[in-house]
Structure formats: C-alpha cells, structure tokens
Amino acid sequence: MRVNFGPPVSLDFLDGYLFRLLQEIVSKHGLEDSGFENYYGSRIAEKIGGLIEYEERLARYLLKGYPGRRVVHAGIGVGVLACVLACNGMTVAGVEYYPKRVASAHHLRTALIGIWPEVEARYEIIEGSYPGALMERAKTAPPTSRFLPRWRTPKPAAGPSIPSPWFDSNAILIFTNVASGWSDDKLASIIGSLPRFAEVLLDLRLFGAIRDEEQDRTALFDRIAATARSAERLRELAVGSHFARFVFT
Ligand SMILES: C[S@@+](CC[C@H](N)C(=O)[O-])C[C@H]1O[C@@H](n2cnc3c(N)ncnc32)[C@H](O)[C@@H]1O
C-alpha cells in the first residue's frame, strides 16, 4: 500500500477529482438514491466542480490558520469539504443525519483512502444529528466500523459513559449551509454545545434557518458572542456568505 508523504494535496486537483467521484456516484445510484438531489445535482449539471466557492475559501482559511488541527463539521452533506481537509492533514469528524448522504460520504471517503491511505485514520463519518450524535459517539470506540475488516471492528466501550473524543476543547467546529429549519430547542441545544470547542466558524445566514436580513444575522452573532471569549465577522472569507468566528478557549 502506497503512503503519501508528499506535500499537501492541491485543492485544484481535489476539486476536479471529487467532481469526478460525484459524477460516478450519480451515474451508479442516481440523484435520488445518492441523496444528491438538486443540491449536488446542480453542481454536476452546471459543472461547478467538487467544491463550491465558499467551501474552497473556507478550506484554504482552515488549512492556513489551523494546520493539523481537529475539526468537527456538523452537517457535512456528502462531505467534500471534510475530504479536502483530511487529505491535507487535518483530522476530521463529519456529522450528517441524512442516511443517503452518509452513504455517499462513505463512497467518497473510501475512494480517497484508496489513494491516500492516511485519510482512513484522519476522517470519521458520524451518522446522526449534531450535537446528540457526537455524544452517542462516546459510547463506541474509534474508528467507524463500516469499512473495517471484521477483526478490526470496534467493540462498544465497557462501563460508564466516557466523554466524547470529539467534544474537544482544542478542536474547531464548523457549520456550512445548514439552513434546515431547526426548532428553537434544537438551535438552543446547538448553541449551548459551542463552548465545548476551541473555536467555531459558521455562516450566520445559513444556520438552522435562512437569515436574509442583516439584523437577524446580527442578532444571531450577538447571541453566540455573548457566550464566547471573542467573536468576529469574517467578511473576507466568502463573497455572498456571512461567516463568523467565535473563540471559546
Ligand atoms: C444544504 S446541505 C449542505 C451540506 C454542506 N454543509 C455544504 O455546505 O455543502 C445541509 C446538510 O446538513 C445536514 N444537517 C442539518 N442539520 C444537521 C444536524 N443538526 N446534524 C447533522 N446533519 C445536519 C442536512 O442533512 C444536509 O445534508
């Protein structure tokens, strides 16, 4: 098995390679069964590539500012951003509750491991809803079992529950385009989980709801900033996006 000790993997290369993999998944499983639907279907139909602009900008920002760090990406979809980060040395947990997208995320992960074996240890896919799925994750030993041979299948941890390895005060938590209509309770529970991480990056416009009005984005920013050590808007990060950074440790 070849191990890649070379320099970080070019984002331009990954953009094209992931696009090819997305095309293969769609031709094999179709837009519906792959969970791609219009969201990823339009990327393919319009030949946008594996990464869309805000993902590429965010990837560059994270790889430059947080090299080698642990990242939790909540709501990964099929996980293209997680793939890019894991290929470039970050250790990533991707949380996703839509099973068809989870299956497609596993297809991408497996394809990448075939080329960059080190991705197996660096990229874990956690099926379920953030934050509950991360808490549940504490009850099993790493890594995920789906693509491991039987003899390497993890056993559930014995005894009392242990802290989730992914609620890590050194890790970065990111959310991109998760405008899926969270209830007030869900939003409160997600906001309540943020201080368990070192830093959180999220798009104020697409976080549990769509906030097209600046006053709504400001209200969300202020609500989270009240619990953080510091907070800033990252206006340079993506044209048309409204990323903010919250520092908790
Ligand atoms: C519109 S897609 C975007 C995917 C990816 N973040 C991106 O920027 O392309 C949002 C995804 O987040 C997932 N999602 C939303 N809230 C979630 C939560 N609390 N836990 C896990 N997945 C979530 C949805 O199932 C969906 O696949």
The ligand as an SDF file (V2000), in Angstrom:
LIG
                    3D

 27 29  0  0  0  0  0  0  0  0999 V2000
  -27.6830   22.0100    2.4260 C   0  0  0  0  0  0  0  0  0  0  0  0
  -26.7240   20.6760    2.9770 S   0  0  0  0  0  0  0  0  0  0  0  0
  -25.1130   21.3940    2.9330 C   0  0  0  0  0  0  0  0  0  0  0  0
  -24.0240   20.3980    3.0700 C   0  0  0  0  0  0  0  0  0  0  0  0
  -22.6510   21.0270    3.3070 C   0  0  0  0  0  0  0  0  0  0  0  0
  -22.5750   21.5580    4.6620 N   0  0  0  0  0  0  0  0  0  0  0  0
  -22.3560   22.1060    2.3030 C   0  0  0  0  0  0  0  0  0  0  0  0
  -22.0970   23.2520    2.7000 O   0  0  0  0  0  0  0  0  0  0  0  0
  -22.3910   21.8200    1.1010 O   0  0  0  0  0  0  0  0  0  0  0  0
  -27.0310   20.6570    4.7440 C   0  0  0  0  0  0  0  0  0  0  0  0
  -26.7830   19.3050    5.3210 C   0  0  0  0  0  0  0  0  0  0  0  0
  -26.7310   19.4030    6.7320 O   0  0  0  0  0  0  0  0  0  0  0  0
  -27.4140   18.3100    7.2910 C   0  0  0  0  0  0  0  0  0  0  0  0
  -27.7980   18.7290    8.6520 N   0  0  0  0  0  0  0  0  0  0  0  0
  -28.5140   19.8260    9.0130 C   0  0  0  0  0  0  0  0  0  0  0  0
  -28.6060   19.9230   10.3480 N   0  0  0  0  0  0  0  0  0  0  0  0
  -27.9180   18.8710   10.8530 C   0  0  0  0  0  0  0  0  0  0  0  0
  -27.6380   18.4210   12.1820 C   0  0  0  0  0  0  0  0  0  0  0  0
  -28.0760   19.0840   13.2680 N   0  0  0  0  0  0  0  0  0  0  0  0
  -26.9130   17.2970   12.3360 N   0  0  0  0  0  0  0  0  0  0  0  0
  -26.4570   16.6160   11.2610 C   0  0  0  0  0  0  0  0  0  0  0  0
  -26.6820   16.9900    9.9760 N   0  0  0  0  0  0  0  0  0  0  0  0
  -27.4040   18.1090    9.7770 C   0  0  0  0  0  0  0  0  0  0  0  0
  -28.5480   18.0220    6.3240 C   0  0  0  0  0  0  0  0  0  0  0  0
  -28.9880   16.6890    6.3920 O   0  0  0  0  0  0  0  0  0  0  0  0
  -27.8870   18.3350    4.9810 C   0  0  0  0  0  0  0  0  0  0  0  0
  -27.3370   17.1950    4.3630 O   0  0  0  0  0  0  0  0  0  0  0  0
  1  2  1  0
  2  3  1  0
  2 10  1  0
  3  4  1  0
  4  5  1  0
  5  6  1  0
  5  7  1  0
  7  8  2  0
  7  9  1  0
 10 11  1  0
 11 12  1  0
 11 26  1  0
 12 13  1  0
 13 14  1  0
 13 24  1  0
 14 15  1  0
 14 23  1  0
 15 16  2  0
 16 17  1  0
 17 18  1  0
 17 23  2  0
 18 19  1  0
 18 20  2  0
 20 21  1  0
 21 22  2  0
 22 23  1  0
 24 25  1  0
 24 26  1  0
 26 27  1  0
M  CHG  2   2   1   9  -1
M  END
$$$$
